[in-house]
């Protein structure tokens, strides 16, 4: 990247935008600004004040490195190491799924009722469990994940948000050997059919953990295991909320009814897509 004292950061920012556009990035200008703010250690809303300052070599090198990663289609959240979810900043790495805005639909539904003991299956970054414990200061919870790296991320997330004393994390494939008594079970499991991975954006396909994206050929393997195992772990009247993919809600709801769960329903996200299947233990 070239440096012009008269242009300040505007020249490098314009060059970065052109490079990201050529790489196929969806919002090259927005991402370039985000990465420049990160390189300068500034909030994004303060970037304008710095654009006319003379670029320092160290900051310029940082920015160039970030732009190179983004041109390789690495997600911005992985480059900056953080993502905003339900009003809180969560740590993000290549070891966990990047928290999605649509998953906030599940959080809103869970918070609509009381809970004291939470189980988060496939916790990943820990965004669901940590958010629920932060919003429910009297609650305790358990997060399970079969990835040791994900467990490390989730523990760090719980500590960063002050809920580590109320959260336990277990390396397990879904329920492991956990007993019952949970009045709230939540899960955002892998649900993308294996054959569909090739159609995903490079940011997802190349950089996010495969095991967090697909459970197998039809995408329903994890959802089926969760719905089948939930009744034995839910307290009487306990609630279950699972995120589902396109075209899966009806089949997952049917599986929940077959497992003996009651009050089964489907809820859409802000885009109107069926996103969460809810059920309750009798």
ABEGO torsion letter per residue (X at the ends): XBBBAAAEAAAAAAAAAAAAAAAGBABAAAAAAAAAAAAAGBBAAAAAAAAABBBBAAAAAAAAAAAAAAAAGBBAAAAAGBBBBGGBBBBBBAABBBBBAAAAAAAAAAAABBBABBBBBGAEAGAAAAAAAAABAABBBBBBBABAAAAAAAAAAAAAAGAAAABBBBBBBEAEABBBGBABBBBBBBABBAAAAAABBAAAAAABBAAAABAEAAGAAAAAAAAAAAAAABBBGBBBBBBBBBGAAAAAAAAAAAAGBBGBBBBBBAAGBBABBBBBBX
